[in-house]
Amino acid sequence: MRWSLRAILGSLQLPVAGVGVVVLALASWNLYTLPPSPPGSDGFVEGLAVFFLFVGIVVGFVLLVLGLLIPPGPGYGIHFTRRQRWLFAYALVGPIAGLLGTVSLAFLTTGPWVTTLVAVAVGTAPLAVLVGIGWRAGQVAFERYGEQA
């Protein structure tokens, strides 16, 4: 049996998204359960741990979105519409825009519009993923149960 490139990539859709969910969940849980710094500490180690856990959260989110953007293989995977994939593409651009905006805030003197743009781009990226997945779940529920009502 000869596998096409589309079939090979399509078989990676759910595993890549699943690894992203696991990394996102583990980094979030570790950030939530991070113990406070001991008294008398300057907090450097805690700050370093928080930084790397936030990096883990961003990496997990990017892996999740990349997994959802991979087209499904023949007979398996989740078939998203073009508009749902546009939402996922926006969600992938959100953290990148946030990173670039943060770097520009650190090294350049910019106006308050950059801060607003960073907050909107980073804040709405998870919302775009939830809307895309919820939209697809609603379509599947309607296809299965909408005809019976």
Secondary structure, 3 states (H helix, E strand, C coil): CCCCHHHHHHCCHHHHHHHHHHHHHHHHHHHHCCCCCCCCCCCHHHHHHHHHHHHHHHHHHHHHHHHHHCCCCCCCCCCCCHHHHHHHHHHHHHHHHHHHHHHHHHHCCCCHHHHHHHHHHHHHHHHHHHHHHHHHHHHHHHHHHCCCC
